[in-house]
Amino acid sequence: MSGLTTHVANGVISVVISLVVTAVFSDTGRDAWDRSELLAAVGITAFLSGFFTSYYAK
């Protein structure tokens, strides 16, 4: 894989793992935010974390 493809793949893997874990362990309780908002925030931060960790790790 080329460099950019590897970094994007690491970002996507981070998103999948983070969203699954968050969806399983988040309850639908009395929180001030909607579950979809929570999953969107987790997805964005997980992708950026996975992408840039891979990018700067070399």
MISEVEX-928584 format. One record per atom (N, C-alpha, C, O): residue in three letters; x negated, y, z. Coordinates in steps of 0.1 Angstrom, whole numbers, plus 5000, padded with zeros to 4 digits. Layout:
BEGIN
ALAXYZ;...
END
This chain:
BEGIN
MET499249885000;MET500050005000;MET499150125000;MET498050135006;SER499650234994;SER498950354994;SER499150425007;SER499950385015;GLY498350535010;GLY498350595022;GLY499750655026;GLY500250625038;LEU500350725018;LEU501650785021;LEU502750685023;LEU503550695032;THR502750575015;THR503650475016;THR503550405030;THR504550365036;THR502350385034;THR502150325048;THR502650405059;THR503250355068;HIS502450535058;HIS502950625068;HIS504450635068;HIS505050635079;VAL505050635057;VAL506550635056;VAL507050505061;VAL508050505069;ALA506450395058;ALA506950265063;ALA506850265078;ALA507750215085;ASN505750315084;ASN505650315098;ASN506750405105;ASN507250375115;GLY507050515098;GLY508150605103;GLY509450535103;GLY510250545112;VAL509750455092;VAL511050385091;VAL511050275101;VAL512150255107;ILE510050205103;ILE509950095113;ILE510250155127;ILE511050105135;SER509650275130;SER509950335143;SER511450375144;SER512050365155;VAL512050425133;VAL513450465133;VAL514350345137;VAL515150355145;VAL514050235130;VAL514950115131;VAL514850065146;VAL515850045152;ILE513650055151;ILE513450005165;ILE514150095175;ILE514850055184;SER513850225173;SER514450325183;SER515950335182;SER516550335193;LEU516550325170;LEU517950335169;LEU518650215175;LEU519650225181;VAL518050095172;VAL518649975178;VAL518649975193;VAL519649945200;VAL517450005199;VAL517350005213;VAL518250115219;VAL518950085229;THR518350235213;THR519150335219;THR520650295218;THR521450325227;ALA521050245206;ALA522450205205;ALA522850095214;ALA523950095219;VAL521950005217;VAL522349895226;VAL522349945240;VAL523349905248;PHE521450025245;PHE521450065259;PHE522150195262;PHE522250235274;SER522650265252;SER523450385255;SER524850345258;SER525450275250;ASP525450395269;ASP526850365271;ASP527650475266;ASP527150585262;THR528950455265;THR529850565260;THR530450635272;THR531750645272;GLY529650675281;GLY530150735293;GLY530550875291;GLY531050925281;ARG530450955302;ARG530951085303;ARG529851195300;ARG529851295307;ASP529051165291;ASP527951265288;ASP528451385280;ASP529551375274;ALA527651485280;ALA528051615273;ALA527851605258;ALA528251695250;TRP527151495253;TRP526951485238;TRP527551365233;TRP527951265240;ASP527751365220;ASP528351255213;ASP527251145210;ASP526151185209;ARG527651025209;ARG526750915206;ARG526050935193;ARG524850905191;SER526750985183;SER526151005170;SER525151115170;SER524151105163;GLU525351215178;GLU524351325180;GLU523051265187;GLU521951305183;LEU523251185196;LEU522151115203;LEU521351035193;LEU520151045193;LEU522050955185;LEU521350865176;LEU520650945165;LEU519550915160;ALA521251065161;ALA520551145151;ALA519251205157;ALA518251205150;ALA519351255169;ALA518151315175;ALA517051205177;ALA515851235174;VAL517451085181;VAL516450975183;VAL515850935170;VAL514650915169;GLY516650935159;GLY516250895146;GLY515150985140;GLY514150945135;ILE515451115142;ILE514551225137;ILE513251215144;ILE512151215138;THR513251215158;THR512051215165;THR511251085163;THR510051085163;ALA511950975162;ALA511250845160;ALA510550845147;ALA509450795146;PHE511150895136;PHE510550895123;PHE509250985124;PHE508150945119;LEU509451105129;LEU508251195129;LEU507151135138;LEU505951145135;SER507551075149;SER506451015158;SER505750895150;SER504550895151;GLY506450805144;GLY505850695137;GLY505050745125;GLY503950695123;PHE505550845118;PHE504850895106;PHE503550965110;PHE502450925104;PHE503651055119;PHE502451135122;PHE501451055131;PHE500251075130;THR501850955139;THR500950865146;THR500150785136;THR498950775137;SER500750735125;SER500050665115;SER499150755107;SER498050715104;TYR499650875104;TYR498850975096;TYR497551015103;TYR496451015097;TYR497651045116;TYR496451095123;TYR495650985130;TYR494651015136;ALA496050865129;ALA495350755136;ALA494050715129;ALA493250645135;LYS493850755117;LYS492750715110;LYS491550795113;LYS490450775107;
END
